Amino acid sequence: MKTATVRDLRYRFPEVEAKLREGEEIEVTKRRQVIARLVPVKPQRPRAYPDFLAIQREIFGDKALNASGSELVSWARGEY
């Protein structure tokens, strides 16, 4: 684990940031005492959206609908 002082964070932050991007944990010290620990963020998985077209085909098959999307939503809400 690497260490960086508060002064390093102020004046040499790009170097500290580069170490974080490499996946290293960094302990922040002030007057030789550890006051914080910087931990790199785990990469997020991209959000997977449902396949709405496949769901629509499963429900309606290959039927052509005579209503627009907004009309279908209004009908589903009971406002039509």
RASUL-V890277 format. One record per pair of residues at least 12 apart in sequence whose C-alpha atoms are under 10 Angstrom apart, sorted by the first residue. I is the first residue (numbers start at 1). J is the second residue. D is the distance in whole Angstrom. If there is no record, write none. Layout:
i:I j:J d:D
i:I j:J d:D
This chain:
i:1 j:24 d:7
i:1 j:25 d:6
i:1 j:26 d:6
i:1 j:27 d:7
i:1 j:37 d:10
i:2 j:16 d:9
i:2 j:19 d:9
i:2 j:20 d:10
i:2 j:24 d:7
i:2 j:25 d:7
i:2 j:26 d:5
i:2 j:27 d:6
i:2 j:28 d:9
i:2 j:37 d:10
i:2 j:38 d:10
i:3 j:16 d:9
i:3 j:25 d:8
i:3 j:26 d:5
i:3 j:27 d:5
i:3 j:28 d:6
i:3 j:29 d:7
i:3 j:34 d:9
i:3 j:37 d:9
i:3 j:38 d:10
i:4 j:16 d:8
i:4 j:26 d:7
i:4 j:27 d:6
i:4 j:28 d:5
i:4 j:29 d:6
i:4 j:30 d:9
i:4 j:34 d:9
i:4 j:36 d:10
i:4 j:37 d:10
i:4 j:38 d:10
i:5 j:26 d:10
i:5 j:27 d:8
i:5 j:28 d:5
i:5 j:29 d:5
i:5 j:30 d:6
i:5 j:31 d:8
i:5 j:32 d:8
i:5 j:33 d:9
i:5 j:34 d:9
i:5 j:35 d:10
i:6 j:28 d:6
i:6 j:29 d:6
i:6 j:30 d:6
i:6 j:31 d:9
i:6 j:35 d:9
i:6 j:36 d:10
i:7 j:28 d:10
i:7 j:29 d:9
i:7 j:30 d:8
i:8 j:28 d:9
i:8 j:29 d:10
i:9 j:28 d:8
i:16 j:38 d:10
i:17 j:38 d:10
i:17 j:40 d:9
i:19 j:40 d:9
i:20 j:38 d:8
i:20 j:39 d:7
i:20 j:40 d:5
i:20 j:41 d:9
i:21 j:39 d:10
i:21 j:40 d:7
i:21 j:41 d:9
i:22 j:40 d:8
i:23 j:39 d:8
i:23 j:40 d:6
i:23 j:41 d:8
i:23 j:42 d:9
i:24 j:38 d:9
i:24 j:39 d:7
i:24 j:40 d:7
i:25 j:37 d:7
i:25 j:38 d:6
i:25 j:39 d:5
i:25 j:40 d:7
i:26 j:38 d:5
i:26 j:39 d:7
i:26 j:40 d:9
i:27 j:39 d:9
